[in-house]
Amino acid sequence: FNHVADELGKLGLMYVHVIEGATGGTRHIPFDYEALRTRTKAPWMVNNGYDLNLAQQALARGQADLVAFGRPFIGNPDLALRLRTHATLNAADSKTFYGGGAKGYTDYPTLA
């Protein structure tokens, strides 16, 4: 990945979005993300399995500049409010991911 990272670094990207680990399993797969981050020279957005605590830790340690939340948004259309107020998150129904009807798209309860 070094060559690709070096070439990305030349492009002046606004950010690099990295999904850490396997989205269908563990997020702890050995890979030198820090070396890749250093070579791309762009703000670093991470994703995969983050909750509020892990996101805050990654930001505080300088391991990320931004943290994206994918699946938590599916079950929590008001995710930003829930994170700000430390409210309980709805569990997303993975059986409704990737189509199959309207269920799971707009029927998750919100706080308001």
PyRosetta script that sets phi, psi and omega in degrees:
from pyrosetta import init, pose_from_sequence

init()
pose = pose_from_sequence("FNHVADELGKLGLMYVHVIEGATGGTRHIPFDYEALRTRTKAPWMVNNGYDLNLAQQALARGQADLVAFGRPFIGNPDLALRLRTHATLNAADSKTFYGGGAKGYTDYPTLA")
pose.set_psi(1, -10.8)
pose.set_omega(1, -175.9)
pose.set_phi(2, -59.9)
pose.set_psi(2, -43.6)
pose.set_omega(2, -179.7)
pose.set_phi(3, -62.8)
pose.set_psi(3, -45.8)
pose.set_omega(3, 179.0)
pose.set_phi(4, -61.4)
pose.set_psi(4, -44.9)
pose.set_omega(4, 179.6)
pose.set_phi(5, -61.9)
pose.set_psi(5, -42.3)
pose.set_omega(5, 178.5)
pose.set_phi(6, -62.5)
pose.set_psi(6, -41.6)
pose.set_omega(6, 179.4)
pose.set_phi(7, -68.0)
pose.set_psi(7, -38.8)
pose.set_omega(7, 175.8)
pose.set_phi(8, -61.6)
pose.set_psi(8, -38.4)
pose.set_omega(8, 179.6)
pose.set_phi(9, -61.3)
pose.set_psi(9, -27.0)
pose.set_omega(9, -180.0)
pose.set_phi(10, -78.6)
pose.set_psi(10, -14.4)
pose.set_omega(10, -173.5)
pose.set_phi(11, -85.1)
pose.set_psi(11, -11.7)
pose.set_omega(11, -178.7)
pose.set_phi(12, 66.0)
pose.set_psi(12, 42.3)
pose.set_omega(12, -177.6)
pose.set_phi(13, -63.2)
pose.set_psi(13, 148.6)
pose.set_omega(13, 176.6)
pose.set_phi(14, -68.4)
pose.set_psi(14, -36.7)
pose.set_omega(14, 176.5)
pose.set_phi(15, -166.9)
pose.set_psi(15, 164.1)
pose.set_omega(15, 172.9)
pose.set_phi(16, -118.3)
pose.set_psi(16, 126.3)
pose.set_omega(16, -178.8)
pose.set_phi(17, -102.0)
pose.set_psi(17, 118.1)
pose.set_omega(17, -175.9)
pose.set_phi(18, -118.8)
pose.set_psi(18, 128.0)
pose.set_omega(18, 172.0)
pose.set_phi(19, -93.0)
pose.set_psi(19, 114.4)
pose.set_omega(19, -175.4)
pose.set_phi(20, -85.1)
pose.set_psi(20, 126.4)
pose.set_omega(20, 177.4)
pose.set_phi(21, 79.5)
pose.set_psi(21, -161.9)
pose.set_omega(21, -178.9)
pose.set_phi(22, -98.7)
pose.set_psi(22, 129.5)
pose.set_omega(22, -178.1)
pose.set_phi(23, -70.3)
pose.set_psi(23, -20.4)
pose.set_omega(23, 179.1)
pose.set_phi(24, -98.0)
pose.set_psi(24, 8.2)
pose.set_omega(24, -177.5)
pose.set_phi(25, -158.7)
pose.set_psi(25, -139.1)
pose.set_omega(25, -176.0)
pose.set_phi(26, -68.4)
pose.set_psi(26, 146.0)
pose.set_omega(26, 175.1)
pose.set_phi(27, -91.2)
pose.set_psi(27, -3.2)
pose.set_omega(27, -176.3)
pose.set_phi(28, -99.8)
pose.set_psi(28, 74.4)
pose.set_omega(28, 176.6)
pose.set_phi(29, -111.0)
pose.set_psi(29, 125.9)
pose.set_omega(29, -176.2)
pose.set_phi(30, -57.8)
pose.set_psi(30, 125.5)
pose.set_omega(30, 175.7)
pose.set_phi(31, -166.1)
pose.set_psi(31, 140.4)
pose.set_omega(31, -177.4)
pose.set_phi(32, -86.1)
pose.set_psi(32, 77.0)
pose.set_omega(32, -179.6)
pose.set_phi(33, -63.1)
pose.set_psi(33, -34.6)
pose.set_omega(33, -178.3)
pose.set_phi(34, -63.6)
pose.set_psi(34, -40.0)
pose.set_omega(34, 177.5)
pose.set_phi(35, -64.5)
pose.set_psi(35, -42.0)
pose.set_omega(35, 178.1)
pose.set_phi(36, -64.1)
pose.set_psi(36, -43.6)
pose.set_omega(36, 179.9)
pose.set_phi(37, -60.9)
pose.set_psi(37, -45.0)
pose.set_omega(37, -179.0)
pose.set_phi(38, -61.3)
pose.set_psi(38, -39.4)
pose.set_omega(38, -176.7)
pose.set_phi(39, -74.7)
pose.set_psi(39, -31.2)
pose.set_omega(39, -178.1)
pose.set_phi(40, -77.7)
pose.set_psi(40, -23.6)
pose.set_omega(40, 176.6)
pose.set_phi(41, 57.2)
pose.set_psi(41, 33.8)
pose.set_omega(41, -179.6)
pose.set_phi(42, -128.6)
pose.set_psi(42, 156.8)
pose.set_omega(42, 172.7)
pose.set_phi(43, -54.3)
pose.set_psi(43, 146.1)
pose.set_omega(43, -169.0)
pose.set_phi(44, -112.7)
pose.set_psi(44, 118.1)
pose.set_omega(44, 175.5)
pose.set_phi(45, -107.3)
pose.set_psi(45, 125.9)
pose.set_omega(45, -179.4)
pose.set_phi(46, -110.5)
pose.set_psi(46, 160.6)
pose.set_omega(46, -178.6)
pose.set_phi(47, -159.1)
pose.set_psi(47, 154.3)
pose.set_omega(47, 170.3)
pose.set_phi(48, 116.4)
pose.set_psi(48, 99.6)
pose.set_omega(48, 172.9)
pose.set_phi(49, 81.0)
pose.set_psi(49, 14.9)
pose.set_omega(49, -179.3)
pose.set_phi(50, -82.1)
pose.set_psi(50, 137.3)
pose.set_omega(50, 166.6)
pose.set_phi(51, -113.3)
pose.set_psi(51, -177.3)
pose.set_omega(51, -176.4)
pose.set_phi(52, -58.5)
pose.set_psi(52, -45.0)
pose.set_omega(52, -177.7)
pose.set_phi(53, -62.8)
pose.set_psi(53, -48.6)
pose.set_omega(53, 179.4)
pose.set_phi(54, -63.5)
pose.set_psi(54, -37.5)
pose.set_omega(54, 178.6)
pose.set_phi(55, -63.6)
pose.set_psi(55, -45.8)
pose.set_omega(55, 179.9)
pose.set_phi(56, -63.1)
pose.set_psi(56, -39.0)
pose.set_omega(56, 178.1)
pose.set_phi(57, -64.2)
pose.set_psi(57, -45.3)
pose.set_omega(57, -179.3)
pose.set_phi(58, -61.6)
pose.set_psi(58, -40.9)
pose.set_omega(58, 179.2)
pose.set_phi(59, -68.6)
pose.set_psi(59, -44.0)
pose.set_omega(59, -178.0)
pose.set_phi(60, -65.4)
pose.set_psi(60, -35.0)
pose.set_omega(60, -178.8)
pose.set_phi(61, -83.8)
pose.set_psi(61, -3.7)
pose.set_omega(61, -178.0)
pose.set_phi(62, 75.9)
pose.set_psi(62, 17.7)
pose.set_omega(62, 179.6)
pose.set_phi(63, -82.6)
pose.set_psi(63, -9.8)
pose.set_omega(63, 179.6)
pose.set_phi(64, -155.9)
pose.set_psi(64, 153.4)
pose.set_omega(64, 172.8)
pose.set_phi(65, -100.5)
pose.set_psi(65, -26.9)
pose.set_omega(65, 178.7)
pose.set_phi(66, -142.4)
pose.set_psi(66, 152.2)
pose.set_omega(66, 174.5)
pose.set_phi(67, -126.8)
pose.set_psi(67, 126.5)
pose.set_omega(67, 178.1)
pose.set_phi(68, -99.2)
pose.set_psi(68, 143.6)
pose.set_omega(68, 176.8)
pose.set_phi(69, -116.6)
pose.set_psi(69, 115.2)
pose.set_omega(69, -179.3)
pose.set_phi(70, -93.5)
pose.set_psi(70, -79.4)
pose.set_omega(70, -176.1)
pose.set_phi(71, -59.8)
pose.set_psi(71, -37.1)
pose.set_omega(71, 178.0)
pose.set_phi(72, -57.7)
pose.set_psi(72, -29.6)
pose.set_omega(72, 178.2)
pose.set_phi(73, -69.6)
pose.set_psi(73, -29.0)
pose.set_omega(73, -178.8)
pose.set_phi(74, -61.4)
pose.set_psi(74, -48.6)
pose.set_omega(74, -178.7)
pose.set_phi(75, -86.1)
pose.set_psi(75, -6.0)
pose.set_omega(75, -175.4)
pose.set_phi(76, -139.1)
pose.set_psi(76, 81.8)
pose.set_omega(76, 180.0)
pose.set_phi(77, -61.3)
pose.set_psi(77, -17.5)
pose.set_omega(77, 177.4)
pose.set_phi(78, -107.5)
pose.set_psi(78, 37.6)
pose.set_omega(78, -174.1)
pose.set_phi(79, -55.7)
pose.set_psi(79, -42.5)
pose.set_omega(79, -178.8)
pose.set_phi(80, -58.7)
pose.set_psi(80, -44.0)
pose.set_omega(80, 178.4)
pose.set_phi(81, -64.5)
pose.set_psi(81, -43.2)
pose.set_omega(81, -179.8)
pose.set_phi(82, -62.7)
pose.set_psi(82, -39.8)
pose.set_omega(82, 178.6)
pose.set_phi(83, -68.3)
pose.set_psi(83, -42.4)
pose.set_omega(83, 179.5)
pose.set_phi(84, -62.4)
pose.set_psi(84, -36.5)
pose.set_omega(84, -175.4)
pose.set_phi(85, -99.8)
pose.set_psi(85, 4.0)
pose.set_omega(85, -178.9)
pose.set_phi(86, 56.5)
pose.set_psi(86, 36.6)
pose.set_omega(86, 178.6)
pose.set_phi(87, -78.4)
pose.set_psi(87, 157.7)
pose.set_omega(87, 176.8)
pose.set_phi(88, -65.5)
pose.set_psi(88, 140.7)
pose.set_omega(88, 178.9)
pose.set_phi(89, -92.7)
pose.set_psi(89, 143.5)
pose.set_omega(89, 170.8)
pose.set_phi(90, -72.3)
pose.set_psi(90, 144.5)
pose.set_omega(90, 173.2)
pose.set_phi(91, -82.4)
pose.set_psi(91, 133.2)
pose.set_omega(91, 177.0)
pose.set_phi(92, -79.0)
pose.set_psi(92, 141.5)
pose.set_omega(92, 179.2)
pose.set_phi(93, -87.7)
pose.set_psi(93, 100.9)
pose.set_omega(93, -175.0)
pose.set_phi(94, -64.2)
pose.set_psi(94, -18.8)
pose.set_omega(94, 177.8)
pose.set_phi(95, -67.9)
pose.set_psi(95, -18.6)
pose.set_omega(95, -179.7)
pose.set_phi(96, -97.5)
pose.set_psi(96, 0.1)
pose.set_omega(96, 178.4)
pose.set_phi(97, -68.5)
pose.set_psi(97, 149.3)
pose.set_omega(97, 171.6)
pose.set_phi(98, 65.9)
pose.set_psi(98, 36.0)
pose.set_omega(98, 171.8)
pose.set_phi(99, 95.4)
pose.set_psi(99, -172.2)
pose.set_omega(99, -179.8)
pose.set_phi(100, 105.6)
pose.set_psi(100, 8.3)
pose.set_omega(100, 178.9)
pose.set_phi(101, 131.2)
pose.set_psi(101, -176.5)
pose.set_omega(101, -175.6)
pose.set_phi(102, -80.2)
pose.set_psi(102, -23.3)
pose.set_omega(102, -177.6)
pose.set_phi(103, -58.3)
pose.set_psi(103, 133.0)
pose.set_omega(103, 177.3)
pose.set_phi(104, 94.9)
pose.set_psi(104, -4.6)
pose.set_omega(104, -179.5)
pose.set_phi(105, -96.4)
pose.set_psi(105, -44.4)
pose.set_omega(105, -175.1)
pose.set_phi(106, -133.1)
pose.set_psi(106, 15.1)
pose.set_omega(106, -173.7)
pose.set_phi(107, -109.4)
pose.set_psi(107, 13.2)
pose.set_omega(107, 176.2)
pose.set_phi(108, -81.6)
pose.set_psi(108, 137.9)
pose.set_omega(108, -178.7)
pose.set_phi(109, -70.1)
pose.set_psi(109, 144.8)
pose.set_omega(109, 176.1)
pose.set_phi(110, -107.8)
pose.set_psi(110, 166.6)
pose.set_omega(110, 179.4)
pose.set_phi(111, -70.7)
pose.set_psi(111, -37.5)
pose.set_omega(111, -175.1)
pose.set_phi(112, -81.9)
pose.dump_pdb("model.pdb")
